[in-house]
Amino acid sequence: MGVHWLSNLILPYISANRTAHACYMRRKIRRFLNEPLEAQIREVQAQLRQAKEDNIATKLVMGAALAKLARQATSLKEAEFKVFSQFGDDGILQYLISRIKPQVDTFIEFGVEDYEEANTRFLLMNDNWKGLIIDGSSSFIDFIKASSFYWRYSLKAIASFVTVENINQLLVDHGFTGQIGLLSIDIDGNDYWVWQAISVVEADIVVIEYNSLFGAERSISVPYRADFDREQAHYSYLYFGASLPALYDLALEKGYAFVGCNQAGNNAYFVKQEKLNGLAALTVDEGYVYSRFRESRNPDGQMSFLDGVERSTLLKGLRVINTRTNTEEYL
């Protein structure tokens, strides 16, 4: 008899269901089109919000599975995956936390923009960490506070342009002092100087952006300016931050070991020396990664997609500070 009897039984049911669903959708569309324009706009916006929530829920389910695999990794490279981070940093952080086991599940991150891409959001939503995020744009912070995840988790979001002069008071004023699990710094400019200034918190793990175009030999940073703006500092969008050797030196001064970079070549990872728990401490030469993403701009502000050494050529002659001697040098 085969399976034809089953087909004969099911197909009419499917066909009837399809017809009923099609009729339902036609009625719904007619009602929608007859509604006032404002109501139509509200309906579409509601559907978009729901679609976004559904997408985030799917990402979190997949991320949870990836996190279990990352915890079994044997290196940062092997652990990388992305849910909310710009590159593979979500996986690296899951790997490091599984090895270090921080006693305090608290993070601080500044330079988050709208928090759609961030190093700490997966920790917030997957691991239920709590934290403080800071961005210089009040519109970004308003967007974050209007998001559904803001009330669902223990998160503080503040609008402030972070400087050497205000960073410690900002942290104190919002109740963040002493031991924390993670500090993430990505402010496209004064990263070295701000980390150097931080004294009121001590993180088990620090992830900080470095500028791979500054090379792996010189300990250098852009000069400190409280109002440093990457877009205004140089049209190329490539003149910002500090070299990996500069951050490596600063990390040693603060009691950290360098454990590697992400494969994108923009974030460096440091762990408190007493918390390494078997993680290998690397030299700059062992851990440096040269970036391959192409974010350069031309003088008109349009992306020019320069690759390799073409990017470094744009920076020749620009002023930097040797962080070992505190003297002025040039690229």
C-alpha positions as CSV (number, residue, x, y, z in Angstrom):
1,M,0.0,0.0,0.0
2,G,3.1,2.3,0.4
3,V,2.6,5.8,1.8
4,H,0.0,7.0,-0.7
5,W,-2.8,6.5,1.9
6,L,-0.9,8.9,4.2
7,S,-0.5,11.4,1.5
8,N,-4.2,11.2,0.6
9,L,-5.1,11.8,4.2
10,I,-2.7,14.7,4.9
11,L,-2.7,16.7,1.6
12,P,-6.4,17.8,1.8
13,Y,-5.8,18.9,5.3
14,I,-2.8,20.9,4.3
15,S,-4.6,22.4,1.3
16,A,-7.6,23.4,3.5
17,N,-5.2,24.9,6.1
18,R,-3.4,26.9,3.4
19,T,-6.7,28.2,2.0
20,A,-7.9,29.2,5.5
21,H,-4.5,30.9,6.3
22,A,-4.6,32.7,2.9
23,C,-8.1,34.0,3.6
24,Y,-7.1,35.1,7.1
25,M,-4.0,37.0,5.8
26,R,-6.1,38.7,3.1
27,R,-8.6,39.9,5.7
28,K,-5.7,41.1,7.9
29,I,-4.1,43.0,5.1
30,R,-7.4,44.6,4.1
31,R,-8.0,45.8,7.7
32,F,-4.4,47.0,7.9
33,L,-4.7,49.1,4.7
34,N,-8.0,50.6,5.8
35,E,-6.5,51.9,9.1
36,P,-5.1,55.4,9.4
37,L,-1.5,56.0,8.3
38,E,-0.3,56.5,11.8
39,A,-1.8,53.2,12.9
40,Q,-0.2,51.4,10.0
41,I,3.2,52.9,10.9
42,R,2.7,51.8,14.5
43,E,1.8,48.3,13.4
44,V,4.9,48.0,11.2
45,Q,7.1,49.3,14.0
46,A,5.7,46.8,16.4
47,Q,6.3,44.0,14.0
48,L,9.9,45.1,13.4
49,R,10.5,45.2,17.2
50,Q,9.1,41.7,17.6
51,A,11.2,40.5,14.7
52,K,14.3,42.0,16.4
53,E,13.4,40.4,19.7
54,D,13.0,37.0,18.0
55,N,16.3,37.4,16.3
56,I,18.1,38.2,19.6
57,A,16.5,35.2,21.2
58,T,17.8,33.0,18.4
59,K,21.2,34.5,18.7
60,L,21.3,33.8,22.4
61,V,20.3,30.2,22.0
62,M,23.0,29.7,19.4
63,G,25.5,31.7,21.5
64,A,24.9,29.5,24.6
65,A,25.8,26.5,22.6
66,L,28.9,28.2,21.2
67,A,29.9,29.3,24.7
68,K,30.0,25.7,25.9
69,L,32.3,24.8,23.0
70,A,34.5,27.9,23.7
71,R,35.0,26.8,27.3
72,Q,36.6,23.7,26.0
73,A,39.1,25.6,23.7
74,T,42.8,25.5,24.2
75,S,43.6,29.0,22.8
76,L,42.0,32.4,22.2
77,K,41.9,31.7,18.5
78,E,40.1,28.4,18.9
79,A,37.5,30.0,21.2
80,E,36.5,32.9,19.1
81,F,32.8,33.4,18.1
82,K,30.6,36.5,17.7
83,V,27.1,37.1,19.0
84,F,27.2,40.8,20.0
85,S,30.9,41.6,19.8
86,Q,32.3,43.2,16.7
87,F,34.6,40.3,16.0
88,G,35.2,37.0,17.9
89,D,35.5,38.6,21.3
90,D,32.4,37.0,22.8
91,G,34.1,33.6,22.5
92,I,37.4,34.8,23.9
93,L,35.7,36.2,27.0
94,Q,33.8,33.0,27.6
95,Y,37.1,31.1,27.3
96,L,39.0,33.4,29.7
97,I,36.2,33.5,32.3
98,S,36.0,29.7,32.3
99,R,39.7,29.5,33.1
100,I,40.0,32.4,35.5
101,K,36.6,32.1,37.2
102,P,36.2,35.7,38.4
103,Q,34.8,36.1,41.9
104,V,32.9,39.2,41.0
105,D,30.5,39.0,38.0
106,T,30.7,42.7,37.2
107,F,31.9,44.5,34.1
108,I,32.6,48.1,32.9
109,E,32.7,49.0,29.3
110,F,33.1,52.4,27.6
111,G,32.9,53.3,24.0
112,V,29.7,51.1,23.4
113,E,27.8,53.4,21.0
114,D,24.3,51.9,20.8
115,Y,25.4,48.6,22.4
116,E,24.3,46.6,19.4
117,E,28.0,45.6,19.0
118,A,29.8,45.3,22.3
119,N,32.2,43.1,24.3
120,T,30.0,42.8,27.4
121,R,26.4,42.4,26.1
122,F,26.7,38.6,25.7
123,L,28.0,38.4,29.3
124,L,25.0,40.5,30.4
125,M,22.4,38.4,28.6
126,N,23.9,34.9,28.6
127,D,25.8,34.9,31.9
128,N,23.6,37.4,33.8
129,W,26.5,39.6,34.7
130,K,25.8,43.2,35.8
131,G,27.7,46.2,34.7
132,L,28.2,49.8,33.7
133,I,28.4,51.1,30.2
134,I,29.5,54.6,29.1
135,D,29.3,56.4,25.8
136,G,29.8,60.0,24.8
137,S,26.6,60.2,22.9
138,S,23.4,60.9,24.8
139,S,21.3,59.7,21.9
140,F,23.0,56.3,22.0
141,I,22.4,56.0,25.8
142,D,18.7,57.0,25.3
143,F,18.4,54.3,22.7
144,I,19.9,51.7,25.1
145,K,17.6,52.8,28.0
146,A,14.6,52.4,25.7
147,S,15.6,48.8,24.8
148,S,13.8,45.9,26.5
149,F,17.0,44.3,27.8
150,Y,17.7,47.5,29.8
151,W,15.0,46.6,32.4
152,R,15.5,42.9,32.2
153,Y,19.2,43.0,33.4
154,S,21.2,44.8,36.0
155,L,22.8,47.5,33.7
156,K,23.6,51.1,34.2
157,A,24.1,53.3,31.1
158,I,25.5,56.8,31.3
159,A,26.3,59.4,28.7
160,S,29.7,61.0,29.3
161,F,32.8,61.7,27.2
162,V,35.5,59.7,29.1
163,T,38.7,61.5,29.9
164,V,41.7,61.1,32.2
165,E,40.3,63.8,34.4
166,N,36.8,62.4,34.9
167,I,37.0,58.6,34.7
168,N,37.6,57.7,38.3
169,Q,34.9,60.1,39.5
170,L,32.5,58.7,37.0
171,L,33.0,55.2,38.3
172,V,32.8,56.2,42.0
173,D,29.6,58.3,41.3
174,H,27.9,55.3,39.8
175,G,28.9,52.8,42.5
176,F,31.7,51.0,40.8
177,T,34.8,50.6,42.9
178,G,37.2,47.8,44.0
179,Q,37.3,44.4,42.4
180,I,35.4,43.7,39.1
181,G,35.5,40.9,36.6
182,L,36.1,42.7,33.3
183,L,37.1,46.1,32.1
184,S,36.6,46.8,28.3
185,I,38.1,50.0,26.8
186,D,37.4,51.1,23.2
187,I,37.2,54.9,22.9
188,D,39.1,55.3,19.6
189,G,41.8,57.6,21.0
190,N,42.9,58.1,24.6
191,D,42.7,54.4,25.5
192,Y,46.2,54.2,26.9
193,W,46.0,57.3,28.9
194,V,42.5,56.5,30.4
195,W,43.6,53.0,31.4
196,Q,46.7,54.5,33.0
197,A,44.6,56.9,35.0
198,I,42.1,54.3,36.3
199,S,42.7,53.6,40.0
200,V,39.4,53.0,41.7
201,V,38.6,49.6,40.1
202,E,40.8,46.5,39.5
203,A,39.6,44.0,36.9
204,D,40.6,40.4,36.6
205,I,40.5,40.7,32.8
206,V,41.1,43.8,30.7
207,V,40.3,44.0,27.0
208,I,41.5,47.1,25.3
209,E,41.7,48.3,21.7
210,Y,45.2,48.7,20.1
211,N,46.2,50.2,16.8
212,S,48.1,47.5,14.9
213,L,49.3,50.0,12.4
214,F,51.6,51.4,15.0
215,G,53.5,48.2,14.8
216,A,54.9,45.7,17.3
217,E,58.2,47.4,18.1
218,R,57.5,51.0,19.4
219,S,55.7,51.8,22.6
220,I,53.7,54.8,21.3
221,S,50.3,56.4,21.7
222,V,48.6,59.4,20.2
223,P,49.2,62.4,22.4
224,Y,46.7,63.0,25.1
225,R,43.9,65.5,24.4
226,A,40.8,65.5,26.6
227,D,38.7,66.3,23.5
228,F,40.4,63.9,21.1
229,D,38.1,62.9,18.3
230,R,39.3,60.2,15.9
231,E,37.4,61.7,12.9
232,Q,38.9,65.1,13.5
233,A,42.4,64.0,14.4
234,H,43.1,62.8,10.8
235,Y,41.0,62.3,7.8
236,S,42.2,58.7,7.3
237,Y,40.4,57.5,10.5
238,L,43.5,55.5,11.3
239,Y,45.3,57.8,13.7
240,F,44.1,56.8,17.2
241,G,45.0,54.8,20.2
242,A,48.2,53.1,21.2
243,S,50.5,50.4,20.0
244,L,50.5,46.9,21.5
245,P,53.9,47.4,23.1
246,A,52.7,50.5,24.9
247,L,49.7,48.7,26.4
248,Y,51.9,45.7,27.2
249,D,54.3,47.9,29.3
250,L,51.3,49.6,31.1
251,A,49.8,46.2,31.8
252,L,53.0,45.0,33.4
253,E,53.1,48.1,35.6
254,K,49.5,47.3,36.7
255,G,50.3,43.7,37.5
256,Y,48.8,42.1,34.3
257,A,50.1,39.5,31.9
258,F,49.4,39.6,28.2
259,V,47.5,36.5,27.0
260,G,46.8,37.4,23.3
261,C,44.8,39.3,20.8
262,N,41.7,38.6,18.7
263,Q,42.3,37.4,15.2
264,A,40.9,40.7,13.8
265,G,43.9,42.5,15.3
266,N,42.2,45.2,17.2
267,N,41.7,44.0,20.8
268,A,44.4,42.9,23.2
269,Y,43.7,40.8,26.4
270,F,45.4,41.1,29.7
271,V,44.8,39.0,32.9
272,K,45.9,39.7,36.4
273,Q,49.2,37.7,36.9
274,E,47.9,35.9,40.0
275,K,44.8,34.8,38.2
276,L,46.4,33.2,35.1
277,N,45.5,29.7,36.3
278,G,47.6,28.0,33.7
279,L,47.1,30.5,30.9
280,A,50.3,31.3,29.1
281,A,51.8,34.8,29.5
282,L,52.9,36.0,26.0
283,T,55.4,38.4,24.7
284,V,54.4,41.1,22.3
285,D,56.0,39.2,19.4
286,E,54.2,36.0,20.4
287,G,50.7,37.6,20.6
288,Y,50.7,40.6,18.2
289,V,48.2,40.4,15.3
290,Y,48.2,42.7,12.3
291,S,44.7,43.9,11.4
292,R,43.3,43.2,8.0
293,F,40.0,45.0,8.2
294,R,39.8,48.1,5.9
295,E,38.2,51.1,7.5
296,S,40.3,53.9,6.1
297,R,38.7,57.1,4.7
298,N,39.7,59.5,2.0
299,P,39.9,63.3,2.5
300,D,36.2,63.5,1.5
301,G,35.3,61.2,4.4
302,Q,34.4,58.3,2.2
303,M,35.7,54.8,2.9
304,S,38.8,54.1,0.7
305,F,39.3,50.4,1.7
306,L,43.1,50.6,1.8
307,D,44.9,47.4,2.7
308,G,48.2,46.5,4.2
309,V,51.1,49.0,4.2
310,E,49.0,51.4,2.1
311,R,47.3,52.4,5.4
312,S,50.5,53.1,7.3
313,T,51.7,55.4,4.5
314,L,48.8,57.8,5.3
315,L,50.1,58.1,8.9
316,K,53.7,59.1,8.1
317,G,54.9,62.2,9.9
318,L,52.0,62.3,12.4
319,R,53.0,63.0,16.0
320,V,53.0,60.3,18.7
321,I,54.3,60.0,22.3
322,N,56.9,57.4,23.3
323,T,55.2,56.0,26.4
324,R,58.5,54.8,27.8
325,T,60.3,58.1,27.6
326,N,57.3,60.5,27.5
327,T,59.0,62.2,24.5
328,E,57.5,63.3,21.2
329,E,58.2,61.1,18.1
330,Y,56.7,60.8,14.7
331,L,55.3,57.9,12.7
